[in-house]
Amino acid sequence: MKRGISVLLALILLFLALPVSSLSEAPTPEPIPEPTLSPDAEKYDPDHPENLAEDQLYALSAILISQDNGEVIFSKNPDEIRYPASTTKILTVLLAILFTDDLNEKVIVSETAMNIPADSSTMGLRTGEEIRLIDVLYGTMLLSGNDGANVIAETVSGSIPAFVDLMNQTAAMLGCDSTHFANAHGYHDDNHYTTARDMAVIARYAMQNETFRQIAGTVSYTIPRTSMQRARTITTKSSYMLTGSEEKPNKYFYPKATGIKTGSHSHSGYCFVGSASSEGVSLISVVFFTGNRARWADTIKLMDYGFSQYMSISPVQLYNMNPITIETSNYSTSDIGRGRLQLVCQPTGQSDSTRIVATRAEIQRMADRLTDTVLIQYTRDFIAPVQAGEQIGTLTYFPELGEPVVYSLNASRTVARRENAPKTLEQIIQETYEDPNPFPPLSPEMVLLFLSPAILLVILILLIRLLFVRRRRRYGSVPKPVSRHLK
């Protein structure tokens, strides 16, 4: 007992004798600043997101783009240089997906990969640990592991500096001229910077990859047992946007959200790169240097604004905004529409999932200039009669990706033929082929047609005879010669 007390006292004295620096190897992180709204800013109205103004966002830099074509929908200081923090890992994970043949291969965590700042966020890797690369990708994205980012860098390029070169080459290829990376994880470095616009471009490029989309939208993931650790379940740091229920209410839960990545440190403030989709419209937002909770509020404002500006319609709906009306000829005098016939656009297949995504103004322009957007071809003439539902032509829409989609243009009503209209050549030919009697029907007209040559010949003979008779009467008859014989 006395020996135990002596040992305990010795340990206490040893602990007190340690230098202060050794007791605090992990430096206290600097506080992360949180900007506030301007007192002059007009109060945001969530019922009218289309009225969003720049000063209603906490973020010092922000941007919202279309995931479909990259069009900028809203921006606030999008080209100011900012520090991206852990949103850097979007490109890190994407490059692992693009430059690795087998994501299920096992990698070994090196000592250099574990050489990260003491206050780094990690996924809890250990030096010498053998783990699947796909699990490292999930840990890097969901837990924002700086250790995982280094493992990715060494796996893809052999070394962290070589991987950073690859990151910068990729950014340059994407046209991100205001971006430069100094590491694979985003821990602060004065030479590690980007802009909201450039980060939106990178995120859009990443979200075009199916594997990345799956990882970015994952809420929780189970890392299987490794060579050094048991199986464990991890949860995303973006859960504020991605999760919510009646049992655990969350005012920042956004049902349309699909990812992507958080980031924060004292030089960058709180950051978030988000994505959301609704009715065929997909958006990407970036908020840099905002508040902890404000990054969620800012993102929701941006997304709601975007969805209020964009609409997704089918080619049939676009056509119905400005349907085609044709002018038929040979129509009945009793036709109430005076031969005008509106065409109905209908899918030719059983189902049609084709969507046109654009701003409301762009959709209206496309409808007003329909023939600039679609190809219209007619399959018959506009001569009555026309039956309701009869196909008049086709409408072909050419999406940016995929095969052309063809729709049928049909008559919306019946247009009767004019009562006394002469038959067309096509009608005569059709009636001829449909008549089972190879000979034409016998009628007074047909009899007259056949007998007309003979009648003309008789009339001609009669005329000649009549002319000859009249000639004789005019000149008299020639006297017969009298024979004179001498007696």
VENSUL-V860769 format. One record per helix or strand of 3 or more residues. SS is the DSSP state (@ for helix, = for strand). FROM is the first residue (numbers start at 0). LEN is the number of residues. If there is no record, write none. Layout:
((SS:FROM:LEN) (SS:FROM:LEN))
//
This chain:
((@:1:16) (@:19:4) (@:45:6) (@:53:3) (=:60:6) (=:71:5) (@:84:14) (=:105:3) (=:129:3) (@:132:10) (@:145:12) (@:159:14) (@:195:12) (@:209:7) (=:219:4) (=:231:4) (@:238:4) (=:256:9) (=:268:10) (=:280:10) (@:293:16) (=:309:4) (@:314:6) (=:324:3) (=:339:8) (=:355:4) (@:359:9) (@:369:4) (=:373:5) (=:390:7) (=:404:7) (@:424:10) (@:443:32))
//
